């Protein structure tokens, strides 16, 4: 069971809190195994939007492996941070817990001295204010979220959902994160400094349930070579309708998606030194190792052997 603690302070923004909560709630429905706890120095607080929250737990002790989420508070209160449990934040940081702030929550971490010498971000409207007040923090603007060691800071409001999805992806894989995003009908975005989105996340921002079922099946069974008739039955469509709907929803053909998927999974498996190229080809549904070599050369400009050696592991998009 992974422990997630939400630090709830007076004047907390409701969406900063509820967005990540909903992500982990949905992830639990897929077997995420998250234990959500809500704590603070006060047992009852009024949110920035006027909603009262009560029965908050006292601040608990934590350990390495726990995650602390710090939702933002009303920007009008950022000059008065006496309610911030500075010593507790320093203690949980020293214990090795991961700490994530949403929006103005970066001010809370900075007030505790946790951002000194670290890269961070916050809502664009208050980024200059953060940099001026806490000059030891290295504030990056126009970033969705920034990870520096065990600390993660994010931009405004809805970026708390992005942080939570990133945590789910890190701990349960991109397919789980994609399913949560689709359940919540949100885009799964990444920080602009990261590499391009993987095939597990690309082409999934549509709302066609039949096409999603086909994509899920292909991802879960890369070793199979399903016929178009079988995939059409999964989608609840005719062959012709599936072909048209897939391209409409994703922007690429079903064949192109399947090819990219197999190639990316092969790339991940090639990192395993215990697997031969022949074994990787079989697990990904290629006819043989020769077909895998041919596709690697055509799409990536390199052979599986070079890729496996670690000299070049970037996928061509």
C-alpha positions in Angstrom: 0.0 0.0 0.0 1.5 3.3 -1.1 0.8 6.1 1.4 -0.2 9.5 0.0 -0.5 12.4 2.4 -2.3 15.6 1.4 -1.2 18.6 3.5 -4.4 20.7 3.8 -3.8 24.3 5.0 -6.3 27.1 5.5 -7.3 28.8 2.2 -6.4 25.8 0.2 -7.6 25.8 -3.4 -10.3 23.1 -3.9 -9.1 21.9 -7.4 -5.5 21.8 -6.3 -6.6 19.2 -3.7 -9.4 17.4 -5.5 -7.7 17.0 -8.9 -4.9 14.8 -7.7 -7.3 13.1 -5.2 -9.5 12.0 -8.2 -6.5 10.7 -10.1 -5.4 8.4 -7.3 -9.0 7.4 -6.6 -9.4 6.3 -10.2 -6.0 4.6 -10.1 -7.1 2.6 -7.1 -10.0 1.3 -9.2 -7.4 -0.2 -11.5 -5.4 -1.8 -8.6 -3.2 1.2 -7.7 -3.0 0.4 -4.1 -2.9 4.0 -2.8 -3.8 4.9 0.8 -5.1 8.5 0.7 -4.8 10.6 3.9 -5.7 14.2 4.6 -3.8 16.0 7.3 -2.9 19.4 8.6 -2.0 21.5 11.7 -5.7 22.2 12.1 -8.5 19.6 12.0 -10.9 22.0 10.2 -10.1 24.6 7.5 -11.9 26.9 5.2 -10.9 26.6 1.5 -10.2 29.6 -0.7 -13.6 28.9 -2.3 -15.5 29.0 1.0 -16.0 25.3 1.4 -15.2 24.0 4.9 -13.1 20.8 5.3 -13.1 18.9 8.6 -11.8 15.8 10.4 -8.3 16.3 9.1 -5.7 14.1 10.7 -2.9 15.5 12.8 0.5 15.7 11.0 1.9 12.1 11.0 5.4 10.8 10.9 6.4 9.5 7.4 9.1 7.4 5.9 10.9 6.9 2.6 8.5 5.8 -0.1 5.7 8.0 1.2 4.5 10.9 -1.0 3.4 14.3 0.4 1.2 16.5 -1.8 1.0 20.1 -1.0 -2.0 21.9 -2.7 -1.7 25.6 -3.3 -3.4 28.3 -1.2 -5.0 31.6 -2.0 -2.3 33.9 -3.4 -3.7 36.7 -1.1 -2.4 34.8 1.9 1.2 34.1 0.6 2.7 36.9 2.6 1.3 35.3 5.8 2.7 31.7 6.0 2.8 31.3 9.7 0.4 28.4 9.4 3.0 26.4 7.4 4.3 23.4 9.5 7.9 24.1 8.6 9.5 21.7 11.0 7.2 18.8 9.9 8.0 19.5 6.2 11.7 19.5 7.0 11.4 16.3 8.9 9.4 14.4 6.2 11.9 15.6 3.6 14.8 14.3 5.8 12.9 11.0 6.1 13.1 10.5 2.3 9.5 11.2 1.4 8.7 12.5 -2.0 7.1 16.0 -1.8 5.0 17.5 -4.5 3.5 21.0 -4.6 0.7 22.2 -6.8 0.5 25.8 -7.9 1.3 28.2 -5.0 2.2 25.2 -2.9 5.7 26.0 -4.0 5.7 29.0 -1.6 5.0 26.6 1.2 8.0 24.4 0.3 10.2 27.5 -0.2 9.1 28.9 3.1 10.4 25.6 4.7 13.7 26.0 2.9 13.2 22.9 0.8 13.6 24.7 -2.5 17.0 26.3 -1.7 19.3 25.5 -4.6 16.7 23.5 -6.4 14.9 24.0 -9.7 11.2 24.6 -9.3 8.1 26.2 -10.9 4.7 27.6 -9.9 1.8 29.4 -11.5 2.9 31.9 -14.2 1.2 34.8 -12.4 3.3 34.4 -9.2 6.6 32.9 -10.6 8.4 36.3 -10.4 7.0 36.7 -6.9 8.4 33.4 -5.8 11.8 34.2 -7.3 12.0 37.6 -5.7 10.9 36.3 -2.2 13.0 33.2 -2.3 16.2 34.0 -4.3 17.9 30.7 -3.3 15.2 28.8 -5.3 15.9 28.4 -9.1 12.5 29.3 -10.5 11.7 28.1 -14.0 8.9 29.7 -15.9 6.5 28.2 -18.5 6.9 24.7 -17.2 4.1 22.3 -16.4 6.1 20.7 -13.6 9.7 20.4 -12.5 11.3 17.5 -10.7 14.5 18.1 -8.7 15.4 15.1 -6.7 12.6 14.1 -4.3 10.8 17.4 -4.8 8.3 18.1 -7.6 6.7 21.5 -8.1 4.0 22.3 -10.7 2.3 25.2 -12.4 -1.3 26.3 -11.8 -4.4 24.6 -10.8 -5.0 21.7 -13.2 -1.3 20.8 -13.3 -1.9 18.9 -10.0 -3.7 16.4 -12.2 -0.6 16.2 -14.4 1.6 15.6 -11.4 -0.7 12.8 -10.1 -0.8 11.2 -13.6 3.0 11.3 -13.8 3.2 9.5 -10.4 0.8 6.8 -11.6 2.7 6.4 -14.8 6.0 6.1 -12.9 4.7 3.5 -10.5 2.2 1.6 -12.7 3.2 2.3 -16.3 1.9 4.4 -19.1 -1.0 2.2 -19.9 -2.5 2.7 -16.3 -1.9 6.4 -16.5 -3.6 6.5 -19.9 -6.6 4.6 -18.6 -7.0 7.0 -15.6 -6.7 10.0 -18.0 -9.4 8.6 -20.2 -11.6 7.8 -17.2 -11.4 11.4 -16.2 -11.7 12.7 -19.8 -8.5 14.7 -19.6 -5.4 15.0 -21.7 -2.3 13.2 -20.5 0.4 15.9 -20.8 4.1 15.8 -20.0 6.5 18.5 -19.0 8.0 20.2 -22.0 11.5 19.3 -21.1 10.8 15.6 -21.3 11.1 13.4 -24.3 8.2 13.0 -26.7 5.3 10.9 -25.4 5.6 7.2 -25.8 3.3 5.2 -28.0 1.4 4.1 -24.9 0.2 7.7 -24.4 0.3 9.0 -28.0 -2.9 8.8 -30.1 -5.0 8.3 -27.0 -6.6 11.7 -26.6 -9.8 10.8 -28.5 -13.1 9.6 -27.0 -13.9 6.6 -29.2 -14.4 3.7 -26.8 -14.2 1.0 -29.5 -10.9 2.4 -30.7 -9.6 2.5 -27.1 -10.5 -1.2 -26.7 -8.5 -2.1 -29.8 -5.5 0.0 -28.6 -5.7 -1.6 -25.1 -5.7 -5.1 -26.6 -2.8 -4.4 -28.9 -0.8 -3.0 -26.0 -1.6 -5.9 -23.7 -0.9 -8.6 -26.3 2.0 -7.4 -28.5 2.9 -11.0 -29.3 -0.4 -11.7 -31.0 -1.2 -11.1 -34.7 -4.9 -10.5 -34.5 -7.0 -10.3 -37.6 -8.9 -7.2 -38.6 -12.1 -9.2 -38.1 -11.2 -9.9 -34.4 -10.2 -6.3 -33.7 -13.5 -5.2 -35.3 -15.4 -7.5 -33.0 -13.5 -6.0 -30.0 -14.5 -2.5 -31.2 -18.1 -3.5 -31.9 -17.7 -2.2 -35.5 -17.4 -3.6 -39.0 -14.0 -3.9 -40.5 -14.5 -0.9 -42.7 -15.9 1.2 -39.9 -13.0 0.3 -37.6 -10.4 1.2 -40.2 -12.1 4.6 -40.8 -12.8 5.3 -37.1 -9.3 4.4 -36.0 -7.7 6.9 -38.5 -10.3 9.5 -37.6 -9.7 9.1 -33.8 -5.9 8.8 -33.9 -4.7 10.4 -37.1 -2.8 7.3 -38.1 -3.7 3.9 -39.5 -4.3 0.8 -37.4 -1.3 -0.8 -39.1 1.0 2.1 -38.4 -0.1 2.2 -34.8 0.6 -1.5 -34.4 4.0 -1.2 -36.0 5.1 1.7 -33.8 3.8 -0.2 -30.8 5.7 -3.4 -31.5 8.8 -1.4 -32.2 8.7 0.6 -28.9 8.0 -2.6 -26.9 10.9 -4.2 -28.6 13.1 -1.2 -27.7 12.2 -1.6 -24.1 12.9 -5.4 -24.1 16.2 -4.9 -25.9 17.4 -3.2 -22.7 17.2 -6.6 -21.0 20.6 -8.3 -21.4 19.1 -11.7 -20.7 16.9 -11.6 -23.8 18.3 -12.4 -27.3 17.1 -10.5 -30.3 15.3 -13.6 -31.5 13.4 -13.7 -28.1 12.5 -10.0 -28.3 11.2 -10.5 -31.8 8.9 -13.4 -30.7 7.6 -11.5 -27.8 6.6 -8.5 -30.0 4.9 -10.5 -32.7 7.5 -10.1 -35.4 7.8 -12.9 -38.0 11.4 -13.4 -37.0 14.5 -11.5 -35.9 15.1 -10.5 -39.5 11.9 -8.6 -39.6 12.8 -6.8 -36.4 16.2 -5.9 -37.8 14.7 -4.6 -41.0 12.1 -2.4 -39.2 14.8 -1.0 -36.8 17.0 -0.1 -39.7 14.1 1.5 -41.7 12.4 3.4 -38.9 15.4 4.1 -36.6 18.4 4.0 -38.8 20.2 1.4 -36.6 20.2 -2.2 -35.9 18.8 -4.0 -32.8 22.4 -4.9 -31.8 23.4 -1.3 -31.6 20.2 -0.4 -29.8 20.7 -3.3 -27.4 24.3 -2.1 -26.7 22.9 1.2 -25.3 24.7 3.4 -27.8 21.4 4.7 -29.2 18.0 4.1 -27.6 15.9 7.0 -28.9 12.8 6.1 -31.0 12.2 8.0 -34.2 8.8 9.6 -34.3 
